[in-house]
Structure formats: C-alpha cells, structure tokens
Amino acid sequence: MDNDSNQDSDMRVNPIVDSYGRVHRSLRISVTDRCNIRCFYCMPENVKFLPQDSILTFEEIHRVVEILAKQGVSRVRLTGGEPLVRSELWNLVKLLKSVSGIEEIALTTNGILLKDQAEKLKSSGLDRINVSLDSIDRDKFKEITRRDALDKVLAGLDAAIDAGFTNTRINAVSVKGISETEVIPLVSWAQEQGLHLRFIEFMPLDGDQAWQDQQVFSGTMLRAIIETEFGALVPVERDRSSQPSTDFQLSEGGSHIGFIDSVTEPFCQSCDRMRITAEGKFRNCLFSTEEWDLKQLIRSNASNDQIEQRIRDGIQHKKLGHGSDSGRFVRPERAMYQIGG
C-alpha cells in the first residue's frame, strides 16, 4: 500500500498524472547505454554505443530529478546498459540524495563491477541494489551473457552485503528452452543467501529482434515448477499498489520469491513509472513507441517549467496498457539497453 507520506505529498504538489488518473512517483534513469556483457535478450554482440557527449551529465540528471521531485516523484532507480561502467557513479548518487522529496535511490546492475564500488555507493547514500542474474551455473551464465563473469557477479554480491546493503534483490529473466534447468538451483541458492529472488518474463526488447511469444516462460509455469519442488507458496502483501512484482514466500519467514509477469499478466493499471534514456529522451512506458526530447530543452537554456511541461505532455500520451498480451502490441524499435532496464 502507498504510505501516508506519499499521499500527503500529493496534496502539496501538482503530481504528474496521466489521462487515466495514474499518479507517477517513480523515475527510472539510464545513465549509459554501454555494458560489459551481452545478454541475448538485451543487446546484440556487436553494437555501436552513443558518443559520450550525447549522454546527460550528472548535473543535467540532477536538474530533471529536482524538477520532478517538486511534483511528487519520490523514487529514483539508476539503470543502463550497465550503470557501473559510468565513471564515479557514486557522485551522481550523492547529488540525487540531496534532492528534497527523494525518499529512495536504487540501482539495477549486473554486479560485475560491484565488488570495487559497493562501499562508495553505500557511503554516497544508495539505498538498494537489484542484481541481474539468470543462472548460477557458470556455463549457462556464459551462454546467456556471452561472457565468463559469474565469479565477479558473486563477488560483487558479497561486497554489497559486506557494505551494509539489505533487501538486495536478484532479477532473473526466464526464457523457455533456457530457464527450465535454472529455476530450482536459483531458488535454492537465493534462500541460502537470504536474497529476494524475482523472475521476470522474457520481453520483446532483445537487441537481435528475435523475440517470439513462444519463448515466454510465464510466471504461472514458474510457480508450478517451484511449488512441485518446495510446496505451496505463501502470498506476501504488496509494499505498494504500484509494485510490479507479485511476491511469495517458500514458507513462513523465508525469503521472498517474486514474479514480474510483464507479458502474460501486465500490471499497467497501477503503473507509476516514467523513464529517461541515457541521451535524455523521456519515455512514458518501457514499451512506448514515442519519446520526448528533454536534452534539447536542457541544452538550449529552457526553463524548468518548459522541461516539466514536456514531461507532462509525454505522460498525457501514455496508453492504458502496452498490449504485449494481445494482438494490438506494437514492438518498440529500441532494444532494452537503449531504453534502460
């Protein structure tokens, strides 16, 4: 459930509301399109990245967050590509942590560079980390990511725990033909480590444009496999109505297992997310086929009001649902790494 502080905040500001009445309090910011692995569902092996001068600076990102925080946005997630390849990302965390109204700053990472940065990120004010990890088998990890780096990810997780991060989540993309053998080992490992594991359905945002709906390994299928092995899952109440994950426990008091069923059971009706790409394009949905250029305004000395209005214009174009579970779906031209995970 949404907490009282968010509801009180909405009374003091002019919140970002779309034409269906959804209030937007969450902002996902991609800080780079670059990455040090090549997961097949995210990007092709050979890719041309954006020139560095086309990416928003930390100061430009800070300005946009300040504008939106005054309109009720309270949660920021930093994504990529791989955000930790962006030099000294902890300095951006410090900037955003200073913004009045921002209650949580989170990070989604593949964990490869986390070992050397965990302490700095924690001391800079980062609240929470999600680590993308689809398999704990070295060969399968290499097949999915096209890189042999599982040991570095596990070392990064250890460093995050040592740095004091709690409630760290593991995000595992589930794909038919690949994930069947990985589900039970991942669940067992997550329980041993005391980590919150979430399975995410394979979405039509791979870099090779090879996605087929027959490859979607649904949350329903996953739950059946897990319950066959571990017994009935215990439902867990949502922290927020906009939370995308449906969470369970293997048993009372155990770690959480979540399912983000973006394709088969979309949660669009409660979505409160907005997105900004690395080069400063505003997107009202992960699957949007439209974008609104914020960088052009920022670098042409536009006022804060003008920037805010462009964001509000984009939100008014947000659809009721993305339609990936229907014949109405139109696939975005961009791959995941170009949008921000």
C-alpha positions as CSV (number, residue, x, y, z in Angstrom):
1,M,0.0,0.0,0.0
2,D,1.2,3.5,-0.6
3,N,2.4,5.2,2.5
4,D,0.9,8.3,4.1
5,S,3.9,10.5,3.3
6,N,3.3,10.0,-0.4
7,Q,-0.4,10.8,-0.1
8,D,0.4,13.9,1.9
9,S,3.0,14.9,-0.6
10,D,0.5,14.7,-3.5
11,M,-1.7,17.2,-1.6
12,R,1.1,19.8,-1.6
13,V,2.2,19.5,-5.2
14,N,0.8,19.2,-8.6
15,P,1.5,15.5,-9.3
16,I,2.3,14.0,-12.6
17,V,-1.0,12.4,-13.6
18,D,-1.8,10.7,-16.9
19,S,-5.2,10.7,-18.7
20,Y,-6.3,7.6,-16.8
21,G,-5.6,9.1,-13.4
22,R,-2.4,7.2,-12.6
23,V,-0.1,9.3,-10.4
24,H,3.6,8.9,-11.3
25,R,6.0,8.9,-8.4
26,S,8.8,6.6,-9.8
27,L,11.6,7.6,-12.2
28,R,14.0,5.3,-13.9
29,I,17.1,6.9,-15.3
30,S,19.5,5.2,-17.7
31,V,23.0,6.7,-17.1
32,T,24.6,4.9,-20.1
33,D,23.8,2.5,-22.9
34,R,27.2,0.8,-22.6
35,C,27.5,-2.6,-21.0
36,N,30.3,-5.1,-20.2
37,I,28.2,-8.2,-21.1
38,R,26.0,-9.1,-24.0
39,C,22.8,-10.8,-22.7
40,F,21.0,-12.0,-25.8
41,Y,17.6,-10.7,-24.6
42,C,19.0,-7.1,-24.2
43,M,21.5,-6.4,-26.9
44,P,23.4,-7.9,-29.9
45,E,27.0,-8.9,-29.7
46,N,28.2,-6.2,-31.9
47,V,26.7,-2.8,-31.2
48,K,27.6,0.9,-31.7
49,F,27.2,2.9,-28.5
50,L,26.2,6.6,-28.1
51,P,29.1,9.1,-28.2
52,Q,29.8,10.3,-24.6
53,D,28.9,13.9,-25.3
54,S,25.4,12.9,-26.2
55,I,24.7,11.4,-22.8
56,L,23.2,13.5,-20.0
57,T,25.7,14.8,-17.5
58,F,25.2,14.2,-13.8
59,E,24.3,17.9,-13.4
60,E,21.6,17.6,-16.1
61,I,20.2,14.5,-14.5
62,H,20.2,16.2,-11.1
63,R,18.2,19.1,-12.6
64,V,15.5,16.9,-14.0
65,V,15.2,15.0,-10.7
66,E,14.8,18.3,-8.8
67,I,12.0,19.4,-11.2
68,L,10.1,16.1,-10.8
69,A,10.7,15.8,-7.1
70,K,8.8,19.0,-6.7
71,Q,5.9,17.3,-8.4
72,G,5.7,14.3,-6.1
73,V,8.3,11.9,-7.6
74,S,9.9,10.2,-4.6
75,R,11.8,7.1,-6.0
76,V,14.7,7.1,-8.5
77,R,16.3,4.0,-10.0
78,L,19.6,4.2,-11.9
79,T,19.9,1.8,-14.8
80,G,21.8,1.3,-18.1
81,G,23.2,-0.5,-20.1
82,E,25.3,-1.3,-17.1
83,P,25.3,1.8,-14.8
84,L,28.5,1.0,-13.0
85,V,30.5,1.4,-16.2
86,R,29.7,5.1,-15.9
87,S,32.7,6.7,-14.2
88,E,32.2,7.6,-10.5
89,L,28.5,6.9,-10.4
90,W,28.6,7.4,-6.6
91,N,28.9,11.2,-7.3
92,L,25.5,11.1,-9.0
93,V,24.1,9.2,-6.1
94,K,25.3,12.0,-3.8
95,L,23.7,14.7,-5.9
96,L,20.4,12.9,-6.1
97,K,20.4,12.1,-2.4
98,S,20.5,15.8,-1.7
99,V,17.2,16.4,-3.6
100,S,14.3,17.3,-1.2
101,G,11.5,14.8,-1.6
102,I,13.5,11.9,-2.9
103,E,13.0,9.0,-0.5
104,E,14.8,6.2,-2.2
105,I,17.6,5.8,-4.7
106,A,18.1,2.3,-6.1
107,L,20.4,0.7,-8.7
108,T,20.0,-2.1,-11.2
109,T,23.3,-3.7,-12.1
110,N,24.8,-6.9,-13.4
111,G,27.1,-6.9,-10.5
112,I,30.4,-7.4,-12.3
113,L,31.9,-4.1,-11.1
114,L,30.1,-4.1,-7.8
115,K,33.0,-5.5,-5.7
116,D,35.1,-2.4,-6.2
117,Q,32.2,0.1,-5.9
118,A,29.9,-1.2,-3.2
119,E,31.3,0.7,-0.3
120,K,31.4,4.0,-2.2
121,L,27.9,3.6,-3.3
122,K,26.7,2.8,0.2
123,S,28.5,5.8,1.7
124,S,27.1,8.1,-1.0
125,G,23.6,7.2,0.1
126,L,22.4,4.5,-2.3
127,D,19.5,2.7,-0.6
128,R,19.1,-0.5,-2.5
129,I,20.5,-2.7,-5.2
130,N,19.0,-5.1,-7.7
131,V,21.4,-7.6,-9.4
132,S,20.5,-9.2,-12.7
133,L,21.5,-12.9,-12.5
134,D,19.8,-15.5,-14.6
135,S,21.8,-18.6,-13.6
136,I,24.3,-19.6,-11.0
137,D,25.8,-22.2,-13.4
138,R,29.0,-20.9,-15.0
139,D,28.4,-22.4,-18.4
140,K,24.7,-21.3,-18.6
141,F,25.7,-17.8,-17.4
142,K,28.2,-17.6,-20.2
143,E,25.7,-18.8,-22.7
144,I,23.2,-16.1,-21.7
145,T,25.6,-13.2,-21.3
146,R,28.2,-14.2,-23.9
147,R,30.8,-13.5,-21.1
148,D,32.5,-15.7,-18.5
149,A,32.0,-13.5,-15.5
150,L,29.8,-15.3,-12.9
151,D,32.6,-15.3,-10.3
152,K,32.7,-11.5,-10.5
153,V,29.0,-11.2,-10.0
154,L,29.0,-13.4,-6.9
155,A,32.0,-11.4,-5.5
156,G,30.0,-8.2,-6.1
157,L,27.1,-9.6,-4.2
158,D,29.3,-10.5,-1.3
159,A,30.8,-7.0,-1.3
160,A,27.3,-5.4,-1.3
161,I,26.4,-7.4,1.7
162,D,29.6,-6.5,3.5
163,A,29.0,-2.8,2.7
164,G,25.7,-3.0,4.5
165,F,23.1,-3.3,1.7
166,T,20.0,-5.1,2.8
167,N,16.9,-6.3,0.9
168,T,19.1,-6.9,-2.2
169,R,17.1,-8.4,-5.0
170,I,18.1,-10.8,-7.7
171,N,16.4,-10.4,-11.1
172,A,16.3,-13.4,-13.3
173,V,14.9,-13.3,-16.8
174,S,13.0,-16.5,-17.6
175,V,13.1,-17.9,-21.2
176,K,11.7,-21.1,-22.5
177,G,14.4,-23.5,-23.6
178,I,16.9,-22.0,-21.2
179,S,15.5,-21.4,-17.8
180,E,13.8,-24.7,-17.1
181,T,17.0,-26.1,-15.6
182,E,17.9,-22.9,-13.7
183,V,14.8,-22.3,-11.7
184,I,15.3,-24.7,-8.8
185,P,19.0,-24.0,-8.3
186,L,18.3,-20.3,-8.3
187,V,15.6,-20.6,-5.8
188,S,17.7,-22.8,-3.5
189,W,20.7,-20.5,-3.8
190,A,18.7,-17.4,-3.1
191,Q,17.1,-19.0,0.0
192,E,20.6,-20.0,1.3
193,Q,21.9,-16.4,0.7
194,G,18.8,-14.7,2.2
195,L,18.2,-12.9,-1.1
196,H,14.9,-11.8,-2.6
197,L,14.6,-13.5,-6.0
198,R,12.3,-12.2,-8.7
199,F,11.6,-13.9,-12.1
200,I,10.9,-11.6,-15.0
201,E,9.2,-12.8,-18.1
202,F,11.2,-12.5,-21.4
203,M,10.0,-9.3,-23.0
204,P,10.1,-8.2,-26.7
205,L,13.1,-5.9,-26.3
206,D,16.1,-8.1,-27.3
207,G,18.7,-6.5,-29.5
208,D,18.5,-9.0,-32.3
209,Q,14.8,-8.6,-32.8
210,A,14.4,-12.4,-32.5
211,W,11.8,-12.4,-29.7
212,Q,8.9,-14.8,-30.1
213,D,6.0,-15.1,-27.7
214,Q,6.5,-18.9,-27.7
215,Q,9.7,-18.2,-25.7
216,V,7.9,-16.5,-22.8
217,F,8.3,-18.7,-19.7
218,S,5.3,-17.4,-17.8
219,G,5.1,-16.8,-14.1
220,T,2.3,-19.3,-13.8
221,M,4.6,-22.0,-15.3
222,L,7.4,-21.0,-12.9
223,R,5.2,-21.1,-9.9
224,A,4.1,-24.6,-10.7
225,I,7.7,-25.8,-11.0
226,I,8.7,-24.2,-7.7
227,E,5.7,-25.5,-5.8
228,T,6.3,-29.0,-7.1
229,E,9.7,-28.9,-5.5
230,F,9.1,-26.7,-2.4
231,G,5.4,-26.9,-1.7
232,A,2.7,-24.3,-1.8
233,L,4.0,-20.7,-1.9
234,V,2.7,-18.3,0.7
235,P,1.4,-14.9,-0.7
236,V,3.0,-11.7,0.6
237,E,1.2,-8.4,0.8
238,R,2.5,-5.7,-1.6
239,D,4.5,-2.9,-0.2
240,R,2.9,-0.5,-2.7
241,S,0.0,-0.8,-5.0
242,S,2.3,0.1,-7.9
243,Q,4.7,-2.7,-7.1
244,P,5.2,-4.8,-10.3
245,S,6.2,-8.0,-8.5
246,T,3.7,-10.5,-7.1
247,D,5.6,-11.9,-4.1
248,F,5.5,-15.1,-2.1
249,Q,7.5,-17.0,0.5
250,L,8.5,-20.6,0.3
251,S,7.4,-20.9,3.9
252,E,6.6,-18.6,6.8
253,G,9.6,-16.4,7.5
254,G,11.5,-17.5,4.4
255,S,13.0,-15.2,1.7
256,H,10.7,-13.8,-0.9
257,I,10.2,-15.1,-4.4
258,G,8.6,-12.7,-6.8
259,F,7.1,-12.9,-10.3
260,I,7.1,-9.9,-12.7
261,D,4.7,-11.2,-15.4
262,S,5.0,-8.2,-17.8
263,V,3.9,-10.1,-20.8
264,T,1.2,-12.6,-19.7
265,E,-0.3,-10.6,-16.8
266,P,0.6,-6.9,-17.4
267,F,0.3,-4.6,-14.4
268,C,-0.2,-1.4,-16.4
269,Q,-3.3,-0.3,-14.5
270,S,-1.2,0.5,-11.4
271,C,2.0,1.7,-13.2
272,D,3.6,4.8,-11.7
273,R,6.8,4.8,-13.7
274,M,8.5,7.2,-16.0
275,R,11.8,6.7,-17.9
276,I,14.6,8.9,-19.2
277,T,17.1,7.3,-21.6
278,A,20.9,7.9,-21.4
279,E,20.7,10.6,-24.1
280,G,17.8,12.4,-22.4
281,K,14.7,11.1,-24.1
282,F,11.6,10.9,-21.9
283,R,9.5,7.7,-22.2
284,N,6.2,7.2,-20.5
285,C,6.4,3.4,-20.8
286,L,9.1,0.7,-21.3
287,F,7.2,-0.3,-24.5
288,S,6.5,3.2,-25.7
289,T,6.9,3.9,-29.4
290,E,7.2,7.6,-28.8
291,E,9.8,9.7,-27.0
292,W,10.1,13.4,-25.9
293,D,13.5,15.1,-26.0
294,L,14.5,16.7,-22.7
295,K,18.2,17.1,-23.5
296,Q,17.3,19.5,-26.4
297,L,15.5,21.7,-23.9
298,I,18.1,21.5,-21.2
299,R,20.9,22.4,-23.6
300,S,19.0,25.3,-25.1
301,N,18.6,27.0,-21.8
302,A,14.9,26.2,-21.4
303,S,13.2,26.9,-18.1
304,N,12.3,24.3,-15.5
305,D,8.7,25.0,-16.3
306,Q,9.3,24.2,-20.0
307,I,11.0,20.9,-19.1
308,E,8.3,20.0,-16.7
309,Q,5.6,20.7,-19.4
310,R,7.3,18.5,-21.9
311,I,7.3,15.6,-19.4
312,R,3.6,16.3,-18.7
313,D,2.9,16.3,-22.4
314,G,4.6,12.9,-22.7
315,I,2.6,11.5,-19.7
316,Q,-0.7,12.5,-21.4
317,H,0.2,10.2,-24.3
318,K,0.6,7.2,-22.0
319,K,-1.6,4.3,-23.1
320,L,-3.8,2.4,-20.7
321,G,-1.7,-0.7,-21.4
322,H,1.2,-1.8,-23.6
323,G,-0.7,-4.7,-25.2
324,S,2.1,-7.3,-25.2
325,D,-0.5,-9.8,-24.2
326,S,-2.7,-9.1,-27.2
327,G,-2.7,-8.8,-30.9
328,R,-2.6,-5.0,-30.6
329,F,1.1,-4.9,-29.5
330,V,3.5,-2.7,-31.5
331,R,7.1,-3.6,-30.8
332,P,9.4,-0.6,-29.9
333,E,12.3,0.0,-32.3
334,R,14.7,0.3,-29.4
335,A,16.4,-2.6,-27.5
336,M,16.4,-2.8,-23.7
337,Y,20.0,-1.4,-23.4
338,Q,18.9,1.7,-25.4
339,I,15.9,2.3,-23.1
340,G,17.2,1.4,-19.7
341,G,16.2,-1.7,-17.8
